[in-house]
């Protein structure tokens, strides 16, 4: 499995906002990297970003996500500037 880029992660978050990918799909994708026995992510910013994104599907209640759309937009902004 190759290393994702910051741009790839941002693209996936944008796809959530556009309704093209589910939060669960993106969280599962990020978790594949985060949960490896020996993660091979050399870029610390990408590693931090993947850890954040792996929780994008967490729920606050059965009907509501813990992280609202503004949180996703804030993550995109924060990591775009790093």
BELGIHU-V847836 format. One record per helix or strand. SS is the DSSP state (helix for helix, strand for strand). FROM is the first residue (numbers start at 0). LEN is the number of residues. Records with the same first field share a line. If there is no record, write none. Layout:
BEGIN
SS: FROM-LEN ; FROM-LEN
END
This chain:
BEGIN
helix: 5-12 ; 22-12 ; 43-10 ; 68-12
strand: 58-1 ; 64-1
END
